[in-house]
Amino acid sequence: MRAVRIHQYGGTDTLQLEQIDTPKINADDILIKVKAAAINPVDWKIREGYLQEFIPYLLPVTLGWDVAGIVTAVGAQVTEFKVGDEVFSRPDISRDGSYADYISVKADEAVLKSAKLDFAQAAALPLAGITAWQCLVDVGQLSAGQRVLIHAGAGGVGHLAIQIAKAQGATVIATASTANQDLLTQLGADQAVDYTKAPLNEQIEPVDLILDTMGGKVQEQSWALLKKGGMLVSVADQPSEEVAKAHGVKAAFVFIEPSSRILRELNTLVEANQLTPLIEHRFPLEQIAEAHLQSQTGRTRGKIVIEVS
Ligand SMILES: NC(=O)c1ccc[n+]([C@@H]2O[C@H](COP(=O)([O-])OP(=O)(O)OC[C@H]3O[C@@H](n4cnc5c(N)ncnc54)[C@H](OP(=O)(O)O)[C@@H]3O)[C@@H](O)[C@H]2O)c1
């Protein structure tokens, strides 16, 4: 089968489209024929070697940890899937990924995809959607009537987070550059904030919860935007407990874990027309380097999808 692997860390020239054996499955795995994969910033961060200490790979490794496709084999212990099922998954990041014709994933990391999603949309949802749900609902405990600020509301995580937060009944404030203000409103944000126009504290009244997808200076500016007792949840930079304490707020860092429970929650929102992934760019597997370069611009609206077959 075809797979895009890296044999060393580095630039996009390390991405090699190769012929390799179809992966074997364990007793608790399913084999998925990949219809679509999606790009996430973690893909090129791993490719560059930025996460070597955190996730030690034995190279070569196939990149890509969002997948939608069709089950072509099931392990001996798997009862919940059969050959022909249409599934989606954000699989274990320590195993080979989805830039390939086939991927082997644990059955409990996959879910039947909603019929309302085509394969490209289903591939766009898992990693970014699970991240948004874990931050807002599981850790942030967002409830109806609360005010939530979502940084980078036009991005892969942010555009799903806006829709998930609206579905929880929250008042949603989201940030983006001038060009993406209309998109924030279309996604359901109650207040679209242009971070290029004025400091955030001049535009945003205090909020209960902040989803920080940016870290750095954006995180620094965020503390002053929280109500006392509020919470900042970051996926970008580990927030300081001391700084949080000094502001009378809570803070947490989330690193996404696979979750079929959350994939089912996302399916439910899709079925209720409350969640639709936005795909700005589609590339074939052969153009994986272009797809990575697009992600590295930091300017993508919604998601980048690789149409594999
Ligand atoms: N810890 C975890 O488990 C986890 C999980 C998922 C993602 N992440 C991380 O979260 C970050 C975001 O991921 P993503 O997939 O959403 O990235 P992405 O899709 O590449 O984000 C692109 C978006 O960022 C926006 N943006 C750039 N600078 C901004 C700023 N100063 N303020 C507000 N928006 C800004 C851009 O909008 P404009 O062009 O309008 O500025 C663009 O739409 C990445 O660093 C990723 O690695 C971590």
The ligand as an ORCA input file, in Angstrom:
! r2SCAN-3c Opt
* xyz 0 1
  N      -2.775     19.996     23.217
  C      -3.537     19.369     22.319
  O      -4.005     18.251     22.536
  C      -3.844     20.053     21.013
  C      -4.867     19.560     20.197
  C      -5.177     20.246     19.022
  C      -4.470     21.396     18.683
  N      -3.460     21.825     19.489
  C      -2.713     23.038     19.153
  O      -3.628     24.124     19.116
  C      -3.183     25.076     18.177
  C      -4.336     25.401     17.234
  O      -4.646     24.246     16.465
  P      -5.577     24.385     15.188
  O      -5.677     23.060     14.559
  O      -6.813     25.128     15.542
  O      -4.631     25.339     14.294
  P      -4.935     26.052     12.909
  O      -6.165     25.485     12.297
  O      -3.692     26.037     12.124
  O      -5.240     27.569     13.348
  C      -5.273     28.526     12.339
  C      -6.084     29.718     12.808
  O      -5.383     30.453     13.812
  C      -5.865     31.776     13.745
  N      -4.935     32.704     14.413
  C      -3.619     32.873     14.167
  N      -3.117     33.790     15.032
  C      -4.154     34.206     15.819
  C      -4.280     35.119     16.921
  N      -3.241     35.832     17.366
  N      -5.487     35.249     17.513
  C      -6.564     34.557     17.076
  N      -6.513     33.680     16.036
  C      -5.314     33.494     15.428
  C      -5.983     32.046     12.257
  O      -7.014     32.980     12.053
  P      -6.614     34.444     11.474
  O      -5.945     34.167     10.149
  O      -7.936     35.125     11.364
  O      -5.683     35.038     12.481
  C      -6.340     30.667     11.666
  O      -7.695     30.566     11.288
  C      -1.950     24.473     17.487
  O      -0.792     24.983     18.118
  C      -2.083     22.986     17.791
  O      -0.845     22.306     17.783
  C      -3.136     21.180     20.641
*
